[in-house]
Amino acid sequence: MSDSTETLAQLPLDAWHRAKGGRMVPFAGYEMPVQYEGIMAEHLWTREYAGLFDVSHMGQLLFHGPDLDTELETLLPGDLKALKDGRLRYSMLLTEDGGIIDDLMATRRGEHFYLVVNGATKHGDIDQFRSRLPSTIVMDHMKEQALLALQGPKAVDALDALVPGVSELSFMQAGLFHWDGKPLWISRSGYTGEDGFEISVSSRDVEALADALSADERVKPIGLGARDSLRLEAGLPLYGHDLDTETTPVAADLTFAIGKRRRNDGGFAGADRILAELASGAISRRVGLNVEGRQPVREGAMVLDAEGNEVGKVTSGGFSPSLQRPIAMAYVPVALAEAGTAITLSQRGKLFQATVAPMPFVPHRYHRKPQGA
């Protein structure tokens, strides 16, 4: 621990987290707050009020150059050409055989594209983009920017009180705002299943903004532990656990991220394999599991067939604070992937009974404008 800690980077808000009582742990190459008052309390607070997360470890990349959407579409399966200015899209950076190198959010910002990638994979992603995109595409790793996420049903009220106008954004829409004369790039998005926002702010201004947000009685700082349980309840996969280069978007049940035009035209990395899987199905699929009893199963637990053979694996698991019971995600053979299918799990020699469940486990509460609005 001591050796790895010496090489860890510090977040711009490191001292702020410690002053707030955050317990810091190594994560994605950084010292990051895992919890403040406790994961259960922080989780439930976010579901009822507003949780402030520091996600500054994530990579913020800005691209520009000729035929930018065409070039990015060679690596990502999303329909970027159809993306309007100030709109976001969930997508994936793919290997040439369709494996997932990373999942990400892509936003059109005028002539630019702004991508937010995972913290643990950002340096590998940057290498991939540099080696696979033509030299005419210029990429800026925005190291000077911090990133905050404000999530929960009261997030809109708390943020709009500081930054008037953000309440006009709808889910997956973004824009440039100002607070106290400081520029903020704000998107109505997040990874908890709640309504909320992600705020890109200069590292020199992030502490003042975090102070202003947390001064609102509806806002509390929330750690990585609750972020993980919230995204699990929301049925959202976590890269490095539920997604990796051995996983395709079809197996991961992320086909919503492949637009109709891309399905017809292909032209993205791994298209032959992915389009074949879209037509005929993948061998396995990511599913949700309701686990019987009170004891959670964790990542690495085995999925067993009727003869006791390992046929799949749990990739995320834990106790759901909202539902007060254990839930999990696993990859199982497609024959076992239908909702309601009984599943047997094995963890450290102990057997658990589970049932395949639709996801999300807890309904999403994204802010979507009515059709035609």
Contacts in CASP RR format, 6 or more apart in sequence:
PFRMAT RR
TARGET T0000
AUTHOR 0000-0000-0000
METHOD contacts of the structure
MODEL  1
MSDSTETLAQLPLDAWHRAKGGRMVPFAGYEMPVQYEGIMAEHLWTREYA
GLFDVSHMGQLLFHGPDLDTELETLLPGDLKALKDGRLRYSMLLTEDGGI
IDDLMATRRGEHFYLVVNGATKHGDIDQFRSRLPSTIVMDHMKEQALLAL
QGPKAVDALDALVPGVSELSFMQAGLFHWDGKPLWISRSGYTGEDGFEIS
VSSRDVEALADALSADERVKPIGLGARDSLRLEAGLPLYGHDLDTETTPV
AADLTFAIGKRRRNDGGFAGADRILAELASGAISRRVGLNVEGRQPVREG
AMVLDAEGNEVGKVTSGGFSPSLQRPIAMAYVPVALAEAGTAITLSQRGK
LFQATVAPMPFVPHRYHRKPQGA
1 26 0 8 1.000
4 26 0 8 1.000
5 26 0 8 1.000
5 31 0 8 1.000
7 29 0 8 1.000
8 26 0 8 1.000
8 29 0 8 1.000
8 30 0 8 1.000
8 31 0 8 1.000
9 29 0 8 1.000
9 30 0 8 1.000
9 31 0 8 1.000
9 57 0 8 1.000
10 30 0 8 1.000
10 31 0 8 1.000
11 17 0 8 1.000
11 30 0 8 1.000
11 31 0 8 1.000
11 32 0 8 1.000
11 54 0 8 1.000
11 56 0 8 1.000
11 57 0 8 1.000
11 146 0 8 1.000
12 56 0 8 1.000
12 146 0 8 1.000
12 203 0 8 1.000
12 204 0 8 1.000
12 206 0 8 1.000
12 207 0 8 1.000
13 54 0 8 1.000
13 56 0 8 1.000
13 146 0 8 1.000
13 206 0 8 1.000
13 207 0 8 1.000
13 210 0 8 1.000
14 24 0 8 1.000
14 31 0 8 1.000
16 207 0 8 1.000
16 210 0 8 1.000
16 211 0 8 1.000
17 24 0 8 1.000
17 32 0 8 1.000
17 33 0 8 1.000
17 54 0 8 1.000
17 221 0 8 1.000
18 24 0 8 1.000
20 33 0 8 1.000
20 36 0 8 1.000
20 214 0 8 1.000
20 221 0 8 1.000
21 36 0 8 1.000
22 33 0 8 1.000
22 34 0 8 1.000
22 35 0 8 1.000
22 36 0 8 1.000
22 221 0 8 1.000
22 223 0 8 1.000
23 33 0 8 1.000
23 34 0 8 1.000
23 35 0 8 1.000
23 36 0 8 1.000
24 31 0 8 1.000
24 32 0 8 1.000
24 33 0 8 1.000
24 34 0 8 1.000
25 31 0 8 1.000
25 32 0 8 1.000
25 33 0 8 1.000
25 34 0 8 1.000
25 224 0 8 1.000
26 32 0 8 1.000
27 34 0 8 1.000
27 57 0 8 1.000
27 120 0 8 1.000
27 224 0 8 1.000
28 57 0 8 1.000
28 118 0 8 1.000
28 119 0 8 1.000
28 120 0 8 1.000
29 57 0 8 1.000
29 120 0 8 1.000
30 57 0 8 1.000
32 54 0 8 1.000
32 57 0 8 1.000
32 223 0 8 1.000
32 224 0 8 1.000
33 54 0 8 1.000
33 221 0 8 1.000
33 223 0 8 1.000
33 224 0 8 1.000
34 223 0 8 1.000
34 224 0 8 1.000
34 225 0 8 1.000
35 42 0 8 1.000
35 223 0 8 1.000
35 224 0 8 1.000
35 225 0 8 1.000
35 226 0 8 1.000
36 42 0 8 1.000
36 220 0 8 1.000
36 221 0 8 1.000
36 222 0 8 1.000
36 223 0 8 1.000
37 220 0 8 1.000
38 226 0 8 1.000
39 223 0 8 1.000
39 225 0 8 1.000
39 226 0 8 1.000
39 229 0 8 1.000
39 321 0 8 1.000
40 321 0 8 1.000
42 51 0 8 1.000
42 220 0 8 1.000
42 222 0 8 1.000
42 223 0 8 1.000
42 225 0 8 1.000
42 226 0 8 1.000
43 222 0 8 1.000
43 226 0 8 1.000
43 229 0 8 1.000
43 230 0 8 1.000
43 321 0 8 1.000
43 322 0 8 1.000
44 321 0 8 1.000
44 322 0 8 1.000
45 51 0 8 1.000
45 220 0 8 1.000
45 222 0 8 1.000
46 151 0 8 1.000
46 152 0 8 1.000
46 192 0 8 1.000
46 194 0 8 1.000
46 222 0 8 1.000
46 226 0 8 1.000
46 230 0 8 1.000
47 152 0 8 1.000
47 153 0 8 1.000
47 194 0 8 1.000
47 230 0 8 1.000
47 321 0 8 1.000
47 322 0 8 1.000
47 362 0 8 1.000
48 152 0 8 1.000
48 153 0 8 1.000
48 154 0 8 1.000
49 152 0 8 1.000
49 153 0 8 1.000
49 154 0 8 1.000
49 218 0 8 1.000
49 219 0 8 1.000
49 220 0 8 1.000
50 150 0 8 1.000
50 151 0 8 1.000
50 152 0 8 1.000
50 153 0 8 1.000
50 154 0 8 1.000
50 155 0 8 1.000
50 158 0 8 1.000
50 216 0 8 1.000
50 218 0 8 1.000
50 219 0 8 1.000
50 220 0 8 1.000
51 150 0 8 1.000
51 151 0 8 1.000
51 152 0 8 1.000
51 155 0 8 1.000
51 219 0 8 1.000
51 220 0 8 1.000
51 221 0 8 1.000
51 222 0 8 1.000
52 148 0 8 1.000
52 149 0 8 1.000
52 150 0 8 1.000
52 210 0 8 1.000
52 213 0 8 1.000
52 214 0 8 1.000
52 219 0 8 1.000
52 220 0 8 1.000
52 221 0 8 1.000
52 222 0 8 1.000
53 148 0 8 1.000
53 149 0 8 1.000
53 150 0 8 1.000
53 151 0 8 1.000
53 221 0 8 1.000
53 222 0 8 1.000
53 223 0 8 1.000
53 227 0 8 1.000
54 146 0 8 1.000
54 147 0 8 1.000
54 148 0 8 1.000
54 210 0 8 1.000
54 221 0 8 1.000
55 147 0 8 1.000
55 148 0 8 1.000
55 149 0 8 1.000
55 198 0 8 1.000
56 145 0 8 1.000
56 146 0 8 1.000
56 147 0 8 1.000
56 148 0 8 1.000
56 203 0 8 1.000
56 206 0 8 1.000
57 119 0 8 1.000
58 116 0 8 1.000
58 117 0 8 1.000
58 118 0 8 1.000
58 119 0 8 1.000
58 122 0 8 1.000
58 147 0 8 1.000
59 116 0 8 1.000
59 117 0 8 1.000
59 118 0 8 1.000
59 119 0 8 1.000
59 122 0 8 1.000
59 125 0 8 1.000
59 141 0 8 1.000
59 142 0 8 1.000
59 147 0 8 1.000
60 114 0 8 1.000
60 115 0 8 1.000
60 116 0 8 1.000
60 141 0 8 1.000
60 142 0 8 1.000
60 145 0 8 1.000
60 147 0 8 1.000
60 200 0 8 1.000
61 114 0 8 1.000
61 115 0 8 1.000
61 116 0 8 1.000
61 117 0 8 1.000
61 122 0 8 1.000
61 125 0 8 1.000
61 126 0 8 1.000
61 129 0 8 1.000
61 139 0 8 1.000
61 140 0 8 1.000
61 141 0 8 1.000
61 142 0 8 1.000
62 109 0 8 1.000
62 112 0 8 1.000
62 113 0 8 1.000
62 114 0 8 1.000
62 115 0 8 1.000
62 139 0 8 1.000
62 140 0 8 1.000
62 142 0 8 1.000
63 72 0 8 1.000
63 112 0 8 1.000
63 113 0 8 1.000
63 114 0 8 1.000
63 115 0 8 1.000
63 129 0 8 1.000
63 137 0 8 1.000
63 138 0 8 1.000
63 139 0 8 1.000
63 140 0 8 1.000
64 111 0 8 1.000
64 112 0 8 1.000
64 113 0 8 1.000
64 137 0 8 1.000
64 138 0 8 1.000
65 71 0 8 1.000
65 111 0 8 1.000
65 136 0 8 1.000
65 137 0 8 1.000
65 138 0 8 1.000
66 136 0 8 1.000
68 111 0 8 1.000
68 112 0 8 1.000
68 113 0 8 1.000
68 137 0 8 1.000
69 80 0 8 1.000
69 81 0 8 1.000
69 83 0 8 1.000
69 108 0 8 1.000
69 113 0 8 1.000
70 81 0 8 1.000
71 133 0 8 1.000
71 134 0 8 1.000
71 137 0 8 1.000
72 80 0 8 1.000
72 106 0 8 1.000
72 113 0 8 1.000
72 133 0 8 1.000
72 137 0 8 1.000
73 79 0 8 1.000
73 80 0 8 1.000
73 81 0 8 1.000
73 262 0 8 1.000
73 267 0 8 1.000
73 268 0 8 1.000
74 132 0 8 1.000
74 133 0 8 1.000
74 267 0 8 1.000
74 268 0 8 1.000
74 269 0 8 1.000
75 93 0 8 1.000
75 94 0 8 1.000
75 128 0 8 1.000
75 129 0 8 1.000
75 132 0 8 1.000
75 133 0 8 1.000
75 268 0 8 1.000
75 269 0 8 1.000
76 91 0 8 1.000
76 92 0 8 1.000
76 93 0 8 1.000
76 94 0 8 1.000
76 104 0 8 1.000
76 106 0 8 1.000
76 268 0 8 1.000
77 91 0 8 1.000
77 92 0 8 1.000
77 94 0 8 1.000
77 249 0 8 1.000
77 257 0 8 1.000
77 258 0 8 1.000
77 259 0 8 1.000
77 262 0 8 1.000
77 268 0 8 1.000
77 271 0 8 1.000
77 274 0 8 1.000
78 89 0 8 1.000
78 91 0 8 1.000
78 106 0 8 1.000
78 257 0 8 1.000
78 258 0 8 1.000
78 259 0 8 1.000
78 262 0 8 1.000
78 268 0 8 1.000
79 89 0 8 1.000
79 259 0 8 1.000
79 260 0 8 1.000
79 261 0 8 1.000
79 262 0 8 1.000
80 89 0 8 1.000
80 91 0 8 1.000
80 106 0 8 1.000
80 108 0 8 1.000
80 113 0 8 1.000
81 261 0 8 1.000
82 261 0 8 1.000
83 89 0 8 1.000
83 106 0 8 1.000
83 107 0 8 1.000
83 108 0 8 1.000
84 108 0 8 1.000
85 108 0 8 1.000
85 109 0 8 1.000
85 110 0 8 1.000
86 107 0 8 1.000
86 108 0 8 1.000
86 109 0 8 1.000
86 110 0 8 1.000
86 173 0 8 1.000
86 174 0 8 1.000
86 175 0 8 1.000
87 107 0 8 1.000
87 108 0 8 1.000
87 172 0 8 1.000
87 173 0 8 1.000
87 174 0 8 1.000
88 105 0 8 1.000
88 106 0 8 1.000
88 107 0 8 1.000
88 172 0 8 1.000
88 173 0 8 1.000
88 174 0 8 1.000
88 187 0 8 1.000
88 189 0 8 1.000
89 105 0 8 1.000
89 106 0 8 1.000
89 107 0 8 1.000
89 172 0 8 1.000
89 257 0 8 1.000
90 103 0 8 1.000
90 104 0 8 1.000
90 105 0 8 1.000
90 254 0 8 1.000
90 257 0 8 1.000
91 103 0 8 1.000
91 104 0 8 1.000
91 105 0 8 1.000
91 106 0 8 1.000
91 257 0 8 1.000
92 100 0 8 1.000
92 101 0 8 1.000
92 102 0 8 1.000
92 103 0 8 1.000
92 104 0 8 1.000
92 243 0 8 1.000
92 249 0 8 1.000
92 254 0 8 1.000
92 257 0 8 1.000
93 100 0 8 1.000
93 101 0 8 1.000
93 102 0 8 1.000
93 103 0 8 1.000
93 104 0 8 1.000
93 117 0 8 1.000
93 125 0 8 1.000
93 128 0 8 1.000
93 129 0 8 1.000
94 100 0 8 1.000
94 101 0 8 1.000
94 249 0 8 1.000
94 268 0 8 1.000
94 269 0 8 1.000
94 270 0 8 1.000
94 274 0 8 1.000
95 101 0 8 1.000
95 245 0 8 1.000
95 269 0 8 1.000
95 270 0 8 1.000
96 269 0 8 1.000
96 270 0 8 1.000
97 270 0 8 1.000
97 273 0 8 1.000
98 248 0 8 1.000
98 249 0 8 1.000
98 269 0 8 1.000
98 270 0 8 1.000
98 271 0 8 1.000
98 273 0 8 1.000
98 274 0 8 1.000
99 244 0 8 1.000
99 245 0 8 1.000
99 246 0 8 1.000
99 247 0 8 1.000
99 248 0 8 1.000
99 270 0 8 1.000
100 239 0 8 1.000
100 243 0 8 1.000
100 244 0 8 1.000
100 245 0 8 1.000
100 247 0 8 1.000
100 248 0 8 1.000
100 249 0 8 1.000
100 252 0 8 1.000
101 121 0 8 1.000
101 124 0 8 1.000
101 125 0 8 1.000
101 128 0 8 1.000
101 245 0 8 1.000
102 117 0 8 1.000
102 118 0 8 1.000
102 121 0 8 1.000
102 125 0 8 1.000
102 239 0 8 1.000
103 118 0 8 1.000
103 237 0 8 1.000
103 239 0 8 1.000
103 243 0 8 1.000
103 254 0 8 1.000
104 115 0 8 1.000
104 116 0 8 1.000
104 117 0 8 1.000
104 118 0 8 1.000
104 125 0 8 1.000
105 115 0 8 1.000
105 116 0 8 1.000
105 187 0 8 1.000
105 189 0 8 1.000
106 113 0 8 1.000
106 114 0 8 1.000
106 115 0 8 1.000
107 113 0 8 1.000
107 114 0 8 1.000
107 115 0 8 1.000
107 174 0 8 1.000
107 187 0 8 1.000
109 174 0 8 1.000
109 185 0 8 1.000
114 185 0 8 1.000
116 147 0 8 1.000
116 198 0 8 1.000
117 125 0 8 1.000
118 125 0 8 1.000
118 239 0 8 1.000
120 239 0 8 1.000
120 240 0 8 1.000
121 239 0 8 1.000
121 240 0 8 1.000
122 141 0 8 1.000
126 139 0 8 1.000
126 141 0 8 1.000
129 137 0 8 1.000
129 139 0 8 1.000
130 139 0 8 1.000
133 139 0 8 1.000
142 200 0 8 1.000
144 202 0 8 1.000
144 203 0 8 1.000
145 200 0 8 1.000
145 201 0 8 1.000
145 202 0 8 1.000
145 203 0 8 1.000
146 200 0 8 1.000
146 201 0 8 1.000
146 202 0 8 1.000
146 203 0 8 1.000
146 206 0 8 1.000
147 198 0 8 1.000
147 199 0 8 1.000
147 200 0 8 1.000
147 201 0 8 1.000
148 198 0 8 1.000
148 199 0 8 1.000
148 201 0 8 1.000
148 206 0 8 1.000
148 209 0 8 1.000
148 210 0 8 1.000
148 213 0 8 1.000
149 190 0 8 1.000
149 191 0 8 1.000
149 192 0 8 1.000
149 196 0 8 1.000
149 197 0 8 1.000
149 198 0 8 1.000
149 199 0 8 1.000
150 158 0 8 1.000
150 159 0 8 1.000
150 196 0 8 1.000
150 197 0 8 1.000
150 199 0 8 1.000
150 213 0 8 1.000
150 219 0 8 1.000
151 190 0 8 1.000
151 192 0 8 1.000
151 193 0 8 1.000
151 194 0 8 1.000
151 195 0 8 1.000
151 196 0 8 1.000
151 197 0 8 1.000
151 222 0 8 1.000
151 230 0 8 1.000
152 192 0 8 1.000
152 194 0 8 1.000
152 195 0 8 1.000
152 196 0 8 1.000
152 365 0 8 1.000
153 194 0 8 1.000
153 195 0 8 1.000
153 365 0 8 1.000
154 218 0 8 1.000
154 219 0 8 1.000
155 194 0 8 1.000
155 195 0 8 1.000
155 196 0 8 1.000
155 197 0 8 1.000
155 219 0 8 1.000
156 166 0 8 1.000
156 167 0 8 1.000
156 195 0 8 1.000
156 196 0 8 1.000
156 197 0 8 1.000
156 367 0 8 1.000
157 167 0 8 1.000
157 218 0 8 1.000
158 213 0 8 1.000
158 216 0 8 1.000
158 218 0 8 1.000
158 219 0 8 1.000
159 166 0 8 1.000
159 167 0 8 1.000
159 186 0 8 1.000
159 196 0 8 1.000
159 197 0 8 1.000
159 199 0 8 1.000
159 213 0 8 1.000
160 166 0 8 1.000
160 167 0 8 1.000
161 216 0 8 1.000
162 179 0 8 1.000
162 212 0 8 1.000
162 213 0 8 1.000
163 177 0 8 1.000
163 178 0 8 1.000
163 179 0 8 1.000
163 184 0 8 1.000
163 186 0 8 1.000
165 177 0 8 1.000
166 177 0 8 1.000
166 186 0 8 1.000
166 188 0 8 1.000
166 197 0 8 1.000
169 175 0 8 1.000
169 186 0 8 1.000
169 187 0 8 1.000
169 188 0 8 1.000
169 197 0 8 1.000
169 367 0 8 1.000
170 188 0 8 1.000
170 367 0 8 1.000
170 368 0 8 1.000
170 369 0 8 1.000
171 188 0 8 1.000
171 189 0 8 1.000
171 195 0 8 1.000
171 366 0 8 1.000
171 367 0 8 1.000
171 368 0 8 1.000
172 187 0 8 1.000
172 188 0 8 1.000
172 189 0 8 1.000
173 187 0 8 1.000
173 188 0 8 1.000
174 185 0 8 1.000
174 186 0 8 1.000
174 187 0 8 1.000
174 188 0 8 1.000
174 189 0 8 1.000
175 185 0 8 1.000
175 186 0 8 1.000
175 187 0 8 1.000
176 183 0 8 1.000
176 184 0 8 1.000
176 185 0 8 1.000
176 186 0 8 1.000
177 183 0 8 1.000
177 184 0 8 1.000
177 185 0 8 1.000
177 186 0 8 1.000
178 184 0 8 1.000
179 209 0 8 1.000
179 212 0 8 1.000
180 208 0 8 1.000
180 212 0 8 1.000
182 201 0 8 1.000
182 202 0 8 1.000
182 205 0 8 1.000
182 208 0 8 1.000
182 209 0 8 1.000
183 201 0 8 1.000
183 202 0 8 1.000
184 199 0 8 1.000
184 200 0 8 1.000
184 201 0 8 1.000
184 209 0 8 1.000
185 199 0 8 1.000
185 200 0 8 1.000
185 201 0 8 1.000
186 197 0 8 1.000
186 198 0 8 1.000
186 199 0 8 1.000
186 200 0 8 1.000
187 197 0 8 1.000
187 198 0 8 1.000
188 195 0 8 1.000
188 196 0 8 1.000
188 197 0 8 1.000
188 367 0 8 1.000
189 196 0 8 1.000
189 197 0 8 1.000
189 198 0 8 1.000
190 196 0 8 1.000
190 197 0 8 1.000
190 198 0 8 1.000
191 227 0 8 1.000
191 230 0 8 1.000
191 231 0 8 1.000
191 234 0 8 1.000
191 236 0 8 1.000
192 227 0 8 1.000
192 230 0 8 1.000
192 231 0 8 1.000
192 234 0 8 1.000
193 230 0 8 1.000
193 231 0 8 1.000
193 233 0 8 1.000
193 234 0 8 1.000
193 236 0 8 1.000
193 360 0 8 1.000
193 362 0 8 1.000
193 364 0 8 1.000
193 365 0 8 1.000
193 366 0 8 1.000
194 230 0 8 1.000
194 364 0 8 1.000
194 365 0 8 1.000
195 365 0 8 1.000
195 366 0 8 1.000
195 367 0 8 1.000
196 367 0 8 1.000
199 209 0 8 1.000
201 209 0 8 1.000
210 221 0 8 1.000
213 219 0 8 1.000
214 220 0 8 1.000
214 221 0 8 1.000
228 238 0 8 1.000
228 316 0 8 1.000
229 318 0 8 1.000
229 319 0 8 1.000
229 320 0 8 1.000
229 321 0 8 1.000
231 238 0 8 1.000
232 316 0 8 1.000
232 317 0 8 1.000
232 318 0 8 1.000
232 320 0 8 1.000
232 327 0 8 1.000
232 329 0 8 1.000
232 361 0 8 1.000
233 320 0 8 1.000
233 321 0 8 1.000
233 322 0 8 1.000
233 323 0 8 1.000
233 327 0 8 1.000
233 360 0 8 1.000
233 361 0 8 1.000
233 362 0 8 1.000
234 360 0 8 1.000
234 361 0 8 1.000
234 362 0 8 1.000
234 364 0 8 1.000
235 288 0 8 1.000
235 329 0 8 1.000
235 359 0 8 1.000
235 360 0 8 1.000
235 361 0 8 1.000
236 360 0 8 1.000
237 243 0 8 1.000
237 252 0 8 1.000
237 254 0 8 1.000
237 286 0 8 1.000
237 315 0 8 1.000
237 316 0 8 1.000
237 329 0 8 1.000
238 316 0 8 1.000
241 299 0 8 1.000
241 315 0 8 1.000
241 316 0 8 1.000
242 252 0 8 1.000
242 286 0 8 1.000
242 315 0 8 1.000
242 316 0 8 1.000
242 329 0 8 1.000
243 252 0 8 1.000
247 286 0 8 1.000
247 331 0 8 1.000
248 273 0 8 1.000
248 274 0 8 1.000
248 277 0 8 1.000
248 282 0 8 1.000
249 255 0 8 1.000
249 257 0 8 1.000
249 258 0 8 1.000
249 274 0 8 1.000
250 274 0 8 1.000
250 277 0 8 1.000
250 278 0 8 1.000
250 281 0 8 1.000
250 282 0 8 1.000
250 285 0 8 1.000
251 277 0 8 1.000
251 282 0 8 1.000
251 283 0 8 1.000
251 284 0 8 1.000
251 285 0 8 1.000
251 286 0 8 1.000
251 331 0 8 1.000
252 286 0 8 1.000
253 285 0 8 1.000
253 286 0 8 1.000
253 287 0 8 1.000
255 278 0 8 1.000
258 274 0 8 1.000
258 278 0 8 1.000
262 268 0 8 1.000
263 275 0 8 1.000
263 278 0 8 1.000
266 275 0 8 1.000
268 274 0 8 1.000
281 334 0 8 1.000
282 334 0 8 1.000
283 333 0 8 1.000
283 334 0 8 1.000
284 312 0 8 1.000
284 331 0 8 1.000
284 332 0 8 1.000
284 333 0 8 1.000
284 334 0 8 1.000
284 337 0 8 1.000
285 331 0 8 1.000
285 332 0 8 1.000
285 334 0 8 1.000
285 337 0 8 1.000
286 315 0 8 1.000
286 329 0 8 1.000
286 330 0 8 1.000
286 331 0 8 1.000
287 329 0 8 1.000
287 330 0 8 1.000
287 331 0 8 1.000
287 332 0 8 1.000
287 336 0 8 1.000
287 337 0 8 1.000
287 356 0 8 1.000
287 357 0 8 1.000
287 359 0 8 1.000
288 327 0 8 1.000
288 328 0 8 1.000
288 329 0 8 1.000
288 330 0 8 1.000
288 356 0 8 1.000
288 357 0 8 1.000
288 358 0 8 1.000
288 359 0 8 1.000
288 361 0 8 1.000
289 297 0 8 1.000
289 314 0 8 1.000
289 327 0 8 1.000
289 328 0 8 1.000
289 329 0 8 1.000
289 330 0 8 1.000
289 343 0 8 1.000
289 345 0 8 1.000
289 354 0 8 1.000
289 355 0 8 1.000
289 356 0 8 1.000
289 357 0 8 1.000
290 325 0 8 1.000
290 326 0 8 1.000
290 327 0 8 1.000
290 354 0 8 1.000
290 355 0 8 1.000
290 357 0 8 1.000
290 361 0 8 1.000
291 297 0 8 1.000
291 325 0 8 1.000
291 326 0 8 1.000
291 327 0 8 1.000
291 328 0 8 1.000
291 345 0 8 1.000
291 352 0 8 1.000
291 353 0 8 1.000
291 354 0 8 1.000
292 352 0 8 1.000
292 353 0 8 1.000
292 354 0 8 1.000
292 355 0 8 1.000
293 325 0 8 1.000
293 326 0 8 1.000
293 352 0 8 1.000
294 319 0 8 1.000
294 325 0 8 1.000
294 326 0 8 1.000
295 326 0 8 1.000
295 352 0 8 1.000
296 317 0 8 1.000
296 318 0 8 1.000
296 319 0 8 1.000
296 326 0 8 1.000
296 328 0 8 1.000
297 314 0 8 1.000
297 317 0 8 1.000
297 318 0 8 1.000
297 326 0 8 1.000
297 328 0 8 1.000
297 345 0 8 1.000
297 347 0 8 1.000
297 352 0 8 1.000
297 354 0 8 1.000
298 314 0 8 1.000
298 317 0 8 1.000
298 318 0 8 1.000
298 347 0 8 1.000
299 314 0 8 1.000
299 315 0 8 1.000
299 316 0 8 1.000
299 317 0 8 1.000
300 313 0 8 1.000
300 314 0 8 1.000
300 315 0 8 1.000
300 347 0 8 1.000
301 313 0 8 1.000
301 314 0 8 1.000
301 328 0 8 1.000
301 330 0 8 1.000
301 345 0 8 1.000
301 346 0 8 1.000
301 347 0 8 1.000
301 352 0 8 1.000
302 310 0 8 1.000
302 312 0 8 1.000
302 313 0 8 1.000
302 314 0 8 1.000
302 345 0 8 1.000
302 346 0 8 1.000
302 347 0 8 1.000
303 310 0 8 1.000
303 311 0 8 1.000
303 312 0 8 1.000
303 313 0 8 1.000
303 314 0 8 1.000
303 330 0 8 1.000
303 331 0 8 1.000
303 332 0 8 1.000
303 336 0 8 1.000
303 343 0 8 1.000
303 344 0 8 1.000
303 345 0 8 1.000
304 310 0 8 1.000
304 311 0 8 1.000
304 344 0 8 1.000
304 345 0 8 1.000
304 346 0 8 1.000
304 351 0 8 1.000
305 311 0 8 1.000
308 344 0 8 1.000
310 346 0 8 1.000
311 332 0 8 1.000
311 333 0 8 1.000
311 336 0 8 1.000
312 330 0 8 1.000
312 331 0 8 1.000
312 332 0 8 1.000
312 333 0 8 1.000
313 330 0 8 1.000
313 331 0 8 1.000
314 328 0 8 1.000
314 329 0 8 1.000
314 330 0 8 1.000
314 345 0 8 1.000
314 347 0 8 1.000
315 329 0 8 1.000
315 330 0 8 1.000
315 331 0 8 1.000
316 328 0 8 1.000
316 329 0 8 1.000
317 326 0 8 1.000
317 327 0 8 1.000
317 328 0 8 1.000
317 329 0 8 1.000
318 326 0 8 1.000
318 327 0 8 1.000
318 328 0 8 1.000
319 325 0 8 1.000
319 326 0 8 1.000
319 327 0 8 1.000
320 326 0 8 1.000
320 327 0 8 1.000
320 361 0 8 1.000
320 362 0 8 1.000
322 361 0 8 1.000
322 362 0 8 1.000
323 361 0 8 1.000
323 362 0 8 1.000
327 357 0 8 1.000
327 361 0 8 1.000
328 345 0 8 1.000
328 354 0 8 1.000
329 359 0 8 1.000
330 343 0 8 1.000
330 345 0 8 1.000
332 343 0 8 1.000
332 356 0 8 1.000
336 343 0 8 1.000
336 356 0 8 1.000
337 356 0 8 1.000
338 356 0 8 1.000
339 356 0 8 1.000
339 357 0 8 1.000
339 358 0 8 1.000
340 355 0 8 1.000
340 356 0 8 1.000
340 357 0 8 1.000
341 355 0 8 1.000
341 356 0 8 1.000
342 353 0 8 1.000
342 354 0 8 1.000
342 355 0 8 1.000
343 353 0 8 1.000
343 354 0 8 1.000
343 355 0 8 1.000
343 356 0 8 1.000
344 351 0 8 1.000
344 352 0 8 1.000
344 353 0 8 1.000
344 354 0 8 1.000
345 351 0 8 1.000
345 352 0 8 1.000
345 353 0 8 1.000
345 354 0 8 1.000
346 352 0 8 1.000
END
